[in-house]
Amino acid sequence: MHIAILTFEGFNELDSFIALGILNRIKKPHWRVSIATPETRVKSMNGVVIEGHISLREASDADAVIVGSGLLTREVVANAALMAQMRFDPARQLLGAQCSGTLVLAKLGLLGGVPACTDLTTKPWVEAAGVDVLNQPFFANGNVATAGGCLASQYLAAWVIARFEGVEAAESALHYVAPVAEKEDYVARAMRNITPYLALSLTR
């Protein structure tokens, strides 16, 4: 199972790294999590420089894709050549987006006329793209999920794990990263946000 986390120039570290850390709690030979970048190296909104594992084109073949957010997302969606590299299909992939990453899915026409979640800064841009924005941290419709707020990245990661490996695996991953003495409450709250959207199995 291959999960790609799209990470652009000016990326938000919390989006990419929290999802990366939680998803990598699955320790199985078939499980692979990659940072996908448009260039070999990208710099975060706070100056952290990283090297990507795979290209955006390679991410199109992943079993799941999470689109992270950042300071330059409007430049990303305005770049036709960059957008053309992202050939995603919810019929064969799980697709998730975090904050301004929701704008990317909207511009790719992948939200299917359903509402979505995003952060407060990005909300007017997503609405201008014709998508209704929900006042909640997580929402999924079939194989497409969106999250709003940096720390909502935990919900996207848990949703992907639950869809591929089951609810117990998602709860275990969240339990590991949750603060000491708050683990049960933390896991319960996270699962309350994603459980209503776990009914549909991924179509292959």
C-alpha positions, 0 to 999 in steps of 0.5 A, a space after each residue: 500500500 503506497 500513500 503519497 503526501 503532496 508537499 509543495 514549496 512553502 508547505 506547512 510542516 504540520 500538514 506533511 509531517 504529522 500525517 507522515 509520522 502517524 501513517 508510518 505507525 503501520 509497520 508492515 512490509 507492504 506499507 509505504 509512505 512517501 513525500 511527493 514534491 514538484 522539485 527535488 527539494 522544497 522549502 517550508 513556510 518556516 524555512 525547513 528544506 526537505 528532499 522529496 521521495 517521489 515526484 508528483 507524477 509518481 504520486 498519481 499511481 499511489 493507492 492514497 494521496 494526501 494534498 498538504 497546504 502551504 503559503 503558495 497554493 494559489 500559485 500551484 493551482 494557477 500553474 497549468 503544467 504543475 496541475 497537469 502532473 496530478 492525475 488522480 482518480 477517486 475510483 481507484 485511490 483514496 484522496 485527502 486534502 488539508 487546508 489549502 490542499 482542498 483548493 487543489 482538489 477543487 481546481 482538479 474537479 475532484 470534489 464532485 459537487 459535495 461540501 468540503 473542509 478547509 482552513 479559515 484563510 482558504 475558505 473564500 478561495 474554495 468557495 470561489 471555486 464553487 465548493 461549499 465549506 463546512 464548519 467542521 474539522 473533517 468530512 469525507 464523501 466516498 473515497 475523497 476526504 478533506 480536513 480543516 486546520 493544521 492539527 486536523 491532519 491527524 484525522 486524514 491520517 487516521 482515515 487512511 489507516 482505517 480504510 486500508 488497515 481497519 479501525 483498530 489500526 487507526 486507533 493504535 496509531 493515534 494512541 501512540 502519538 497522543 499525549 500521556 494521560 489523555 490518550 483515551 480521550 484523544 483517540 475517542 475524539 478523533 474516531 468520532 470525527 472519522 467513523 461516520 465516513 468509514 462505511 464505504 470500502 475502496 473500490 479496486 
